[in-house]
Amino acid sequence: MAGFSDEDELYRYIGGIFETALADPELEPKLRATGLVLRQQCTEPDSALIIDLAGGKVWKGSDPGAPDAAATMTMSTETANAYWQGKVNLTFAMAKGKVKVDGTVTKLLQLAPLSKRLFPVYVERLKADGREDLVVA
């Protein structure tokens, strides 16, 4: 299983599904209603996204104007890639130490059912870009 090569790829693929969702007339109000500002912190390589659902914007973690996050999910880029394809059970991954969650966990749990709607969008984006190397069987 593969992960991303850098923060630009993390932003393109995972950030991209949130940008798509925030442009969706059905999902956008539900995502904004969570009020969540989430930091997706990744290792291997070190990279991050700030997903400001309340503000409707996705930032690279290195962007100087990014807001502070209320919750942080930390995992390898390999685990993040699999998670956003629906291949990682968040509860089990947390128990095994593959995913660490800090901050407002209740807000993050609000996002979980909405996240499932992003999984097929993410896989299609990978396939459309010819990134079969990132698709988890």
Secondary structure as the mmCIF struct_conf table of DSSP 4:
data_model
#
loop_
_struct_conf.conf_type_id
_struct_conf.id
_struct_conf.beg_label_comp_id
_struct_conf.beg_label_asym_id
_struct_conf.beg_label_seq_id
_struct_conf.end_label_comp_id
_struct_conf.end_label_asym_id
_struct_conf.end_label_seq_id
BEND BEND1 SER A 5 ASP A 6
HELX_RH_AL_P HELX_RH_AL_P1 GLU A 7 LEU A 10
HELX_RH_PI_P HELX_RH_PI_P1 TYR A 11 GLY A 15
HELX_RH_AL_P HELX_RH_AL_P2 GLY A 16 LEU A 22
TURN_TY1_P TURN_TY1_P1 ALA A 23 ALA A 23
TURN_TY1_P TURN_TY1_P2 PRO A 25 GLU A 26
HELX_RH_AL_P HELX_RH_AL_P3 LEU A 27 ALA A 33
TURN_TY1_P TURN_TY1_P3 THR A 34 THR A 34
STRN STRN1 VAL A 37 THR A 43
TURN_TY1_P TURN_TY1_P4 GLU A 44 ASP A 46
STRN STRN2 SER A 47 ASP A 52
TURN_TY1_P TURN_TY1_P5 LEU A 53 GLY A 56
STRN STRN3 LYS A 57 LYS A 60
TURN_TY1_P TURN_TY1_P6 GLY A 61 SER A 62
TURN_TY1_P TURN_TY1_P7 PRO A 64 GLY A 65
HELX_LH_PP_P HELX_LH_PP_P1 ALA A 66 ALA A 69
BEND BEND2 ALA A 70 ALA A 70
STRN STRN4 ALA A 71 SER A 76
HELX_RH_AL_P HELX_RH_AL_P4 THR A 77 TYR A 83
TURN_TY1_P TURN_TY1_P8 TRP A 84 GLY A 86
BEND BEND3 VAL A 88 VAL A 88
HELX_RH_AL_P HELX_RH_AL_P5 LEU A 90 ALA A 95
TURN_TY1_P TURN_TY1_P9 LYS A 96 GLY A 97
BEND BEND4 LYS A 98 VAL A 99
STRN STRN5 LYS A 100 GLY A 103
HELX_RH_AL_P HELX_RH_AL_P6 VAL A 105 SER A 115
TURN_TY1_P TURN_TY1_P10 LYS A 116 LEU A 118
HELX_RH_AL_P HELX_RH_AL_P7 PHE A 119 ALA A 128
TURN_TY1_P TURN_TY1_P11 ASP A 129 GLY A 130
HELX_RH_3T_P HELX_RH_3T_P1 GLU A 132 LEU A 134
#
